[in-house]
Amino acid sequence: MLDLTEAACGCNKWCRDHDSKWGKCGDGHTCLCSNGSQEDMTNGQSANGCGCNKWCQDQGHKSGKCGDGHTCICDERKNIPTLPAPPATWKEHWFEHRELLTRVYYDNDLALYYEKEVSRATIPKVSKFLGNAWRYVKRNYGSFGSDGRLYAIYHAKAIGGHPAYYYSSSHDNRNAIDVGMGSGLQQIEHPDMPTHEIFHIVEFAAFNIDGSPGFGNPPNGIWGDSKMAEIFIYDVYKGLSLHSDAKRFKNSVIGGTSNVPKPNTYWFRDWLLPWYTKGGGTKSLVNFFRLLSQNFPKHSGTNRYSRQMNWGEFIHFSSGAAGANMKNQAKIAFGWTNDMEKQFNKARSDFPNVKY
């Protein structure tokens, strides 16, 4: 294929060429057209910069162009690594881990390491998912340091996982996930645990800020280890058009309850999903972490958060991210105490740039 630059071949141009005033991408290669105002379009934005070249690249191809105006033709050549190759082996030196890992795949966005017991037959599926997920994360939440790769470590002899961040020497200053997936092929290829660990990288390092004001249980956090991760995982699956995984995961968590901040709290059903929907899906999450990075207190002269947030601040920043006051929904989900009311009002005073 020749001349595969996108130029002006996105949906905005295609819709205008077909007698509509505005256009934007739907699922990445389908156009949504409108004759109303630009603000009337879903999520209120046009399709500039959202055409086939970018969509094909997000799927791991080098480039792409428009076919009939709303179908993408992708270059068969995959994205050829241009960054220096990551180490062929990696000796673990954290916690109780001491394995010598082998690099089994890499490109510009992913370096994948397996211990010897992990089946190599899983490499194509695992590398495709992780590469797409990490590209999606970087597109929405920033660069995560100067090294553009996610370093993913897979074990077969244990179950569980943890993350690491570019600003920490614990994993050699790499954005990393270290997961024990078991030995079965379906276990190794299952996406939930790796995506959960990727969320921790997002919450602790989005927009190149150090720390997560919401991680941990009250009074030293808001969402514990996992609650906010649930809506992130759902969003990643939707963003990658993994519709069956999105439906499966939603069904698995929507009935789940927590005792934080009160018994029988339905985090996903009564808070996360309504908030996510109100704010326009992905935009809710992205805006939340962006607003924190821009407004929440940091240690002097650093990009490291100086403290955890309280409930009133959480609802205030969540409202800013959604573009609507979420206090009434918070009452439904979490109950509402006098302390929450005081914290909420103080947060609105302390952070006036968070608007809704």
C-alpha positions, 0 to 999 in steps of 0.5 A, spaced: 500 500 500 502 506 498 500 513 501 497 511 507 497 517 511 490 519 514 490 526 511 483 528 511 480 522 510 476 521 517 469 521 519 468 528 519 470 529 512 466 523 510 460 525 513 461 532 510 462 529 503 455 525 504 451 532 506 451 532 513 454 538 517 458 534 522 461 527 523 465 523 528 468 516 529 463 511 532 467 504 534 473 506 531 471 505 523 464 507 523 462 514 522 456 517 526 453 523 522 449 529 524 446 535 521 445 539 528 450 543 531 457 540 533 455 540 540 449 535 538 454 530 536 455 524 542 460 526 547 460 533 543 466 532 539 468 532 532 472 526 528 478 530 527 484 526 528 480 519 529 480 516 522 482 509 519 490 511 520 489 511 527 484 506 528 489 501 524 495 503 528 491 501 535 490 494 532 497 493 531 498 495 524 503 500 521 498 504 518 491 504 514 486 508 510 479 509 508 476 504 504 469 506 502 469 512 507 467 508 513 471 502 513 478 501 514 483 498 510 489 496 514 496 495 512 498 488 513 505 489 516 505 489 523 508 495 527 515 494 527 519 495 533 523 502 533 525 502 540 531 499 543 529 491 544 528 490 552 532 485 555 532 478 553 532 476 560 530 479 566 532 477 573 526 478 579 528 481 585 522 483 588 518 480 594 519 473 594 520 473 586 527 470 584 525 467 577 529 468 571 524 470 566 525 470 558 522 475 554 517 472 549 515 478 545 516 485 544 514 491 540 514 499 541 508 498 546 509 491 550 515 487 553 512 480 555 516 476 559 514 468 561 517 464 566 519 457 563 512 453 566 508 458 562 505 455 555 508 459 549 502 457 545 498 463 549 503 468 546 499 471 540 493 472 544 496 475 550 500 479 547 495 482 542 490 483 548 496 487 552 498 491 547 491 493 545 490 495 552 496 499 553 495 503 547 488 504 549 491 506 556 496 511 553 491 514 548 487 516 554 491 517 560 498 520 558 505 517 557 507 514 563 514 516 563 519 516 558 519 508 556 513 507 552 512 500 554 508 496 559 512 490 561 508 484 563 510 478 567 506 471 567 507 466 572 504 459 572 506 457 579 502 462 583 495 466 583 495 473 584 498 479 581 501 486 583 503 492 579 510 497 578 511 504 576 516 507 572 518 512 578 519 506 582 526 502 582 523 496 585 522 493 578 527 497 575 523 503 573 518 500 569 511 500 568 510 493 570 504 488 571 506 481 575 501 476 574 500 469 576 495 466 572 495 458 573 497 453 568 491 452 564 491 455 557 484 459 558 487 461 565 493 464 562 489 468 556 484 470 561 484 478 561 481 480 568 487 480 572 492 483 567 487 489 566 486 490 574 493 490 575 494 495 569 488 499 572 493 500 578 498 503 574 493 508 571 491 510 578 498 511 581 501 514 575 496 517 570 498 524 567 505 522 570 503 524 577 505 519 583 500 516 587 493 514 588 489 519 593 483 514 593 487 507 594 486 504 600 480 503 605 477 509 609 480 514 612 486 512 608 483 512 602 476 511 598 475 505 594 480 499 597 484 495 592 479 493 587 472 497 586 475 503 582 478 498 578 471 494 576 469 500 572 476 501 568 476 494 566 469 494 563 471 501 560 477 497 557 473 492 554 468 496 551 474 501 548 477 495 545 470 492 542 471 486 546 463 486 547 462 479 550 468 480 555 464 487 557 458 483 558 461 478 562 465 482 566 459 487 568 454 481 570 460 478 574 460 485 578 454 488 578 451 484 584 457 485 588 456 488 595 461 491 599 461 494 607 465 500 605 462 505 607 456 502 609 454 494 609 451 492 602 454 498 598 453 496 591 459 500 588 458 498 581 450 498 580 449 504 584 455 508 583 460 506 578 456 505 572 451 511 573 457 515 574 460 512 568 454 513 564 452 520 566 459 523 564 460 519 557 463 513 559 471 513 558 471 521 559 468 520 566 475 516 568 479 520 564 477 527 567 477 524 574 484 522 574 486 529 570 482 533 575 486 530 580 493 531 577 491 538 576 488 540 582 489 535 588 495 537 593 502 535 592 508 535 596 512 542 595 516 541 589 514 534 586 509 531 582 507 526 588 500 527 592 501 529 599 495 525 602 489 521 601 482 524 599 476 524 603 469 522 601 466 529 600 472 530 595 471 524 592 464 526 590 466 533 588 472 530 583 467 525 581 462 530 579 467 534 576 469 528 571 462 527 570 460 534 569 454 534 573 453 534 581 453 526 583 451 528 590 444 525 590 447 518 586 452 518 592 446 518 597 443 512 593 450 508 593 453 510 599 448 513 604 450 520 606 452 523 613 453 530 616 461 529 615 460 527 608 456 533 607 461 538 611 467 534 607 463 535 600 462 543 601 469 544 604 471 540 597 467 545 593 470 551 596 477 548 596 477 546 589 473 551 585 476 549 579 473 543 579 466 545 576 460 542 574 
